[in-house]
């Protein structure tokens, strides 16, 4: 999964350098599946932070490019 939207929050999976850059944005925080358990390189952003189409498109491109490099999970 590269990205997802739930209510007013956008979740995006990015590389570690991009994750650090996103976490500097106001209101951004690591995605936690439960309190205290961060989920990999996912960052949660408020949808109003990425309302600009150019900014959103850039982060989507980065998220998709990174996710393509992640090997598939094996059972």
N, CA, C and O atoms as CSV, one atom per row, in Angstrom:
chain,resi,resn,atom,element,x,y,z
A,1,UNK,N,N,0.843,-1.180,0.000
A,1,UNK,CA,C,0.000,0.000,0.000
A,1,UNK,C,C,0.885,1.239,0.000
A,1,UNK,O,O,1.801,1.353,0.815
A,2,UNK,N,N,0.621,2.138,-0.885
A,2,UNK,CA,C,1.404,3.363,-1.002
A,2,UNK,C,C,0.746,4.533,-0.292
A,2,UNK,O,O,1.427,5.383,0.283
A,3,UNK,N,N,-0.574,4.576,-0.332
A,3,UNK,CA,C,-1.266,5.734,0.222
A,3,UNK,C,C,-2.722,5.384,0.535
A,3,UNK,O,O,-3.267,4.403,0.029
A,4,UNK,N,N,-3.320,6.194,1.362
A,4,UNK,CA,C,-4.726,6.004,1.692
A,4,UNK,C,C,-5.296,7.256,2.322
A,4,UNK,O,O,-4.562,8.060,2.897
A,5,UNK,N,N,-6.590,7.420,2.217
A,5,UNK,CA,C,-7.271,8.573,2.780
A,5,UNK,C,C,-8.372,8.077,3.697
A,5,UNK,O,O,-9.179,7.229,3.315
A,6,UNK,N,N,-8.401,8.609,4.904
A,6,UNK,CA,C,-9.463,8.265,5.850
A,6,UNK,C,C,-9.898,9.539,6.538
A,6,UNK,O,O,-9.097,10.207,7.192
A,7,UNK,N,N,-11.179,9.878,6.388
A,7,UNK,CA,C,-11.735,11.114,6.944
A,7,UNK,C,C,-10.871,12.282,6.464
A,7,UNK,O,O,-10.719,12.473,5.257
A,8,UNK,N,N,-10.310,13.055,7.374
A,8,UNK,CA,C,-9.498,14.214,7.000
A,8,UNK,C,C,-8.009,13.924,7.088
A,8,UNK,O,O,-7.195,14.846,7.142
A,9,UNK,N,N,-7.648,12.641,7.103
A,9,UNK,CA,C,-6.240,12.288,7.215
A,9,UNK,C,C,-5.777,11.488,5.998
A,9,UNK,O,O,-6.462,10.581,5.524
A,10,UNK,N,N,-4.606,11.851,5.518
A,10,UNK,CA,C,-3.995,11.185,4.385
A,10,UNK,C,C,-2.787,10.415,4.887
A,10,UNK,O,O,-1.923,10.983,5.556
A,11,UNK,N,N,-2.716,9.142,4.574
A,11,UNK,CA,C,-1.587,8.300,4.970
A,11,UNK,C,C,-0.759,8.028,3.728
A,11,UNK,O,O,-1.288,7.690,2.669
A,12,UNK,N,N,0.549,8.180,3.876
A,12,UNK,CA,C,1.429,7.994,2.742
A,12,UNK,C,C,2.674,7.241,3.190
A,12,UNK,O,O,3.210,7.490,4.270
A,13,UNK,N,N,3.130,6.312,2.341
A,13,UNK,CA,C,4.322,5.513,2.628
A,13,UNK,C,C,5.463,6.037,1.762
A,13,UNK,O,O,5.365,6.050,0.535
A,14,UNK,N,N,6.532,6.464,2.399
A,14,UNK,CA,C,7.636,7.084,1.677
A,14,UNK,C,C,8.982,6.575,2.197
A,14,UNK,O,O,9.044,5.872,3.206
A,15,UNK,N,N,10.042,6.935,1.501
A,15,UNK,CA,C,11.390,6.578,1.937
A,15,UNK,C,C,11.717,7.300,3.253
A,15,UNK,O,O,11.029,8.243,3.643
A,16,UNK,N,N,12.754,6.849,3.912
A,16,UNK,CA,C,13.120,7.459,5.196
A,16,UNK,C,C,13.444,8.952,5.066
A,16,UNK,O,O,12.968,9.732,5.892
A,17,UNK,N,N,14.225,9.389,4.079
A,17,UNK,CA,C,14.462,10.836,3.961
A,17,UNK,C,C,13.174,11.631,3.717
A,17,UNK,O,O,12.993,12.712,4.277
A,18,UNK,N,N,12.280,11.090,2.877
A,18,UNK,CA,C,11.005,11.767,2.631
A,18,UNK,C,C,10.132,11.750,3.879
A,18,UNK,O,O,9.408,12.710,4.144
A,19,UNK,N,N,10.196,10.674,4.641
A,19,UNK,CA,C,9.429,10.585,5.896
A,19,UNK,C,C,9.863,11.696,6.846
A,19,UNK,O,O,9.023,12.361,7.453
A,20,UNK,N,N,11.159,11.896,6.975
A,20,UNK,CA,C,11.672,12.950,7.855
A,20,UNK,C,C,11.196,14.323,7.387
A,20,UNK,O,O,10.837,15.166,8.209
A,21,UNK,N,N,11.190,14.553,6.068
A,21,UNK,CA,C,10.728,15.830,5.524
A,21,UNK,C,C,9.242,16.037,5.798
A,21,UNK,O,O,8.828,17.136,6.167
A,22,UNK,N,N,8.442,14.997,5.622
A,22,UNK,CA,C,7.007,15.118,5.873
A,22,UNK,C,C,6.707,15.358,7.347
A,22,UNK,O,O,5.792,16.111,7.682
A,23,UNK,N,N,7.468,14.725,8.221
A,23,UNK,CA,C,7.211,14.887,9.652
A,23,UNK,C,C,7.496,16.302,10.137
A,23,UNK,O,O,7.089,16.669,11.239
A,24,UNK,N,N,8.184,17.096,9.337
A,24,UNK,CA,C,8.435,18.493,9.687
A,24,UNK,C,C,7.236,19.388,9.372
A,24,UNK,O,O,7.179,20.525,9.840
A,25,UNK,N,N,6.289,18.895,8.594
A,25,UNK,CA,C,5.101,19.686,8.264
A,25,UNK,C,C,4.187,19.807,9.481
A,25,UNK,O,O,4.118,18.885,10.294
A,26,UNK,N,N,3.489,20.926,9.614
A,26,UNK,CA,C,2.585,21.099,10.759
A,26,UNK,C,C,1.499,20.021,10.798
A,26,UNK,O,O,0.837,19.764,9.793
A,27,UNK,N,N,1.326,19.413,11.927
A,27,UNK,CA,C,0.270,18.419,12.118
A,27,UNK,C,C,0.617,17.023,11.634
A,27,UNK,O,O,-0.163,16.095,11.851
A,28,UNK,N,N,1.760,16.842,10.986
A,28,UNK,CA,C,2.150,15.514,10.499
A,28,UNK,C,C,2.628,14.668,11.667
A,28,UNK,O,O,3.225,15.175,12.617
A,29,UNK,N,N,2.356,13.366,11.582
A,29,UNK,CA,C,2.816,12.456,12.626
A,29,UNK,C,C,2.916,11.045,12.067
A,29,UNK,O,O,2.286,10.729,11.057
A,30,UNK,N,N,3.712,10.189,12.722
A,30,UNK,CA,C,3.816,8.804,12.260
A,30,UNK,C,C,2.461,8.109,12.366
A,30,UNK,O,O,1.691,8.361,13.293
A,31,UNK,N,N,2.185,7.236,11.408
A,31,UNK,CA,C,0.969,6.437,11.464
A,31,UNK,C,C,1.172,5.329,12.486
A,31,UNK,O,O,2.150,4.584,12.426
A,32,UNK,N,N,0.250,5.230,13.410
A,32,UNK,CA,C,0.335,4.203,14.440
A,32,UNK,C,C,-0.870,3.282,14.340
A,32,UNK,O,O,-2.014,3.737,14.353
A,33,UNK,N,N,-0.605,1.979,14.239
A,33,UNK,CA,C,-1.688,1.007,14.173
A,33,UNK,C,C,-2.357,0.862,15.524
A,33,UNK,O,O,-3.527,0.488,15.613
A,34,UNK,N,N,-1.610,1.158,16.571
A,34,UNK,CA,C,-2.120,1.256,17.934
A,34,UNK,C,C,-1.149,2.168,18.673
A,34,UNK,O,O,-0.010,2.331,18.236
A,35,UNK,N,N,-1.571,2.762,19.775
A,35,UNK,CA,C,-0.699,3.713,20.469
A,35,UNK,C,C,0.694,3.125,20.746
A,35,UNK,O,O,0.839,2.044,21.315
A,36,UNK,N,N,1.711,3.891,20.315
A,36,UNK,CA,C,3.084,3.476,20.549
A,36,UNK,C,C,3.666,2.533,19.517
A,36,UNK,O,O,4.826,2.139,19.633
A,37,UNK,N,N,2.879,2.153,18.494
A,37,UNK,CA,C,3.368,1.212,17.470
A,37,UNK,C,C,3.307,1.857,16.091
A,37,UNK,O,O,2.297,1.778,15.392
A,38,UNK,N,N,4.416,2.499,15.716
A,38,UNK,CA,C,4.490,3.127,14.398
A,38,UNK,C,C,4.453,2.064,13.318
A,38,UNK,O,O,4.994,0.971,13.486
A,39,UNK,N,N,3.807,2.395,12.204
A,39,UNK,CA,C,3.720,1.466,11.087
A,39,UNK,C,C,4.716,1.887,10.013
A,39,UNK,O,O,4.419,2.732,9.168
A,40,UNK,N,N,5.887,1.293,10.059
A,40,UNK,CA,C,6.908,1.497,9.039
A,40,UNK,C,C,7.169,2.936,8.680
A,40,UNK,O,O,7.354,3.786,9.551
A,41,UNK,N,N,7.181,3.200,7.407
A,41,UNK,CA,C,7.499,4.530,6.913
A,41,UNK,C,C,6.255,5.326,6.534
A,41,UNK,O,O,6.318,6.205,5.676
A,42,UNK,N,N,5.147,5.027,7.158
A,42,UNK,CA,C,3.919,5.765,6.881
A,42,UNK,C,C,3.858,7.034,7.709
A,42,UNK,O,O,4.240,7.053,8.879
A,43,UNK,N,N,3.370,8.092,7.083
A,43,UNK,CA,C,3.175,9.376,7.752
A,43,UNK,C,C,1.723,9.769,7.551
A,43,UNK,O,O,1.153,9.538,6.484
A,44,UNK,N,N,1.128,10.358,8.569
A,44,UNK,CA,C,-0.247,10.841,8.493
A,44,UNK,C,C,-0.207,12.359,8.380
A,44,UNK,O,O,0.458,13.041,9.160
A,45,UNK,N,N,-0.935,12.871,7.391
A,45,UNK,CA,C,-1.040,14.309,7.182
A,45,UNK,C,C,-2.509,14.693,7.159
A,45,UNK,O,O,-3.363,13.919,6.725
A,46,UNK,N,N,-2.787,15.885,7.629
A,46,UNK,CA,C,-4.149,16.400,7.484
A,46,UNK,C,C,-4.372,16.732,6.013
A,46,UNK,O,O,-3.457,17.201,5.335
A,47,UNK,N,N,-5.568,16.493,5.523
A,47,UNK,CA,C,-5.840,16.708,4.103
A,47,UNK,C,C,-5.672,18.172,3.703
A,47,UNK,O,O,-5.375,18.447,2.540
A,48,UNK,N,N,-5.850,19.118,4.623
A,48,UNK,CA,C,-5.690,20.528,4.255
A,48,UNK,C,C,-4.225,20.893,4.012
A,48,UNK,O,O,-3.948,21.891,3.347
A,49,UNK,N,N,-3.289,20.113,4.533
A,49,UNK,CA,C,-1.864,20.375,4.311
A,49,UNK,C,C,-1.485,20.074,2.866
A,49,UNK,O,O,-0.627,20.749,2.298
A,50,UNK,N,N,-2.105,19.085,2.277
A,50,UNK,CA,C,-1.769,18.674,0.914
A,50,UNK,C,C,-2.873,19.046,-0.070
A,50,UNK,O,O,-3.080,18.353,-1.066
A,51,UNK,N,N,-3.573,20.129,0.206
A,51,UNK,CA,C,-4.673,20.546,-0.663
A,51,UNK,C,C,-4.161,21.077,-1.998
A,51,UNK,O,O,-4.909,21.092,-2.975
A,52,UNK,N,N,-2.918,21.509,-2.059
A,52,UNK,CA,C,-2.316,22.005,-3.288
A,52,UNK,C,C,-2.041,20.824,-4.225
A,52,UNK,O,O,-1.316,19.898,-3.862
A,53,UNK,N,N,-2.618,20.858,-5.425
A,53,UNK,CA,C,-2.488,19.737,-6.362
A,53,UNK,C,C,-1.036,19.422,-6.720
A,53,UNK,O,O,-0.671,18.253,-6.843
A,54,UNK,N,N,-0.212,20.446,-6.887
A,54,UNK,CA,C,1.190,20.218,-7.261
A,54,UNK,C,C,1.928,19.499,-6.130
A,54,UNK,O,O,2.687,18.564,-6.383
A,55,UNK,N,N,1.710,19.926,-4.895
A,55,UNK,CA,C,2.366,19.284,-3.760
A,55,UNK,C,C,1.876,17.848,-3.603
A,55,UNK,O,O,2.669,16.936,-3.373
A,56,UNK,N,N,0.587,17.658,-3.728
A,56,UNK,CA,C,0.020,16.310,-3.608
A,56,UNK,C,C,0.578,15.391,-4.692
A,56,UNK,O,O,0.957,14.254,-4.411
A,57,UNK,N,N,0.626,15.870,-5.901
A,57,UNK,CA,C,1.127,15.070,-7.008
A,57,UNK,C,C,2.581,14.666,-6.780
A,57,UNK,O,O,2.957,13.526,-7.055
A,58,UNK,N,N,3.393,15.583,-6.283
A,58,UNK,CA,C,4.791,15.280,-6.010
A,58,UNK,C,C,4.955,14.202,-4.960
A,58,UNK,O,O,5.763,13.287,-5.121
A,59,UNK,N,N,4.186,14.306,-3.875
A,59,UNK,CA,C,4.284,13.293,-2.811
A,59,UNK,C,C,3.721,11.957,-3.264
A,59,UNK,O,O,4.235,10.908,-2.877
A,60,UNK,N,N,2.677,11.977,-4.076
A,60,UNK,CA,C,2.139,10.720,-4.614
A,60,UNK,C,C,3.166,10.026,-5.496
A,60,UNK,O,O,3.345,8.811,-5.419
A,61,UNK,N,N,3.839,10.808,-6.337
A,61,UNK,CA,C,4.889,10.224,-7.185
A,61,UNK,C,C,5.976,9.582,-6.337
A,61,UNK,O,O,6.430,8.478,-6.639
A,62,UNK,N,N,6.396,10.264,-5.282
A,62,UNK,CA,C,7.437,9.727,-4.404
A,62,UNK,C,C,6.961,8.462,-3.690
A,62,UNK,O,O,7.702,7.487,-3.568
A,63,UNK,N,N,5.716,8.496,-3.222
A,63,UNK,CA,C,5.170,7.334,-2.508
A,63,UNK,C,C,5.086,6.122,-3.430
A,63,UNK,O,O,5.452,5.015,-3.033
A,64,UNK,N,N,4.611,6.320,-4.642
A,64,UNK,CA,C,4.502,5.211,-5.588
A,64,UNK,C,C,5.877,4.686,-5.985
A,64,UNK,O,O,6.075,3.474,-6.081
A,65,UNK,N,N,6.820,5.584,-6.215
A,65,UNK,CA,C,8.174,5.159,-6.585
A,65,UNK,C,C,8.810,4.344,-5.460
A,65,UNK,O,O,9.436,3.315,-5.712
A,66,UNK,N,N,8.649,4.804,-4.223
A,66,UNK,CA,C,9.233,4.070,-3.101
A,66,UNK,C,C,8.558,2.711,-2.933
A,66,UNK,O,O,9.241,1.702,-2.759
A,67,UNK,N,N,7.245,2.672,-2.983
A,67,UNK,CA,C,6.512,1.432,-2.746
A,67,UNK,C,C,6.853,0.385,-3.795
A,67,UNK,O,O,6.842,-0.810,-3.501
A,68,UNK,N,N,7.153,0.815,-5.005
A,68,UNK,CA,C,7.569,-0.127,-6.059
A,68,UNK,C,C,8.892,-0.817,-5.724
A,68,UNK,O,O,9.171,-1.899,-6.241
A,69,UNK,N,N,9.705,-0.207,-4.868
A,69,UNK,CA,C,11.004,-0.786,-4.528
A,69,UNK,C,C,10.918,-1.785,-3.372
A,69,UNK,O,O,11.874,-2.516,-3.114
A,70,UNK,N,N,9.796,-1.818,-2.685
A,70,UNK,CA,C,9.633,-2.698,-1.530
A,70,UNK,C,C,9.302,-4.104,-2.020
A,70,UNK,O,O,8.358,-4.276,-2.792
A,71,UNK,N,N,10.056,-5.109,-1.588
A,71,UNK,CA,C,9.751,-6.471,-2.052
A,71,UNK,C,C,8.410,-6.948,-1.509
A,71,UNK,O,O,8.005,-6.546,-0.418
A,72,UNK,N,N,7.724,-7.794,-2.255
A,72,UNK,CA,C,6.431,-8.309,-1.785
A,72,UNK,C,C,6.620,-9.155,-0.528
A,72,UNK,O,O,7.655,-9.792,-0.333
A,73,UNK,N,N,5.607,-9.140,0.304
A,73,UNK,CA,C,5.644,-9.976,1.505
A,73,UNK,C,C,5.481,-11.434,1.097
A,73,UNK,O,O,4.770,-11.752,0.144
A,74,UNK,N,N,6.148,-12.311,1.833
A,74,UNK,CA,C,5.995,-13.735,1.592
A,74,UNK,C,C,5.235,-14.352,2.752
A,74,UNK,O,O,5.321,-13.886,3.889
A,75,UNK,N,N,4.498,-15.396,2.452
A,75,UNK,CA,C,3.712,-16.052,3.499
A,75,UNK,C,C,4.541,-17.088,4.194
A,75,UNK,O,O,4.057,-17.753,5.110
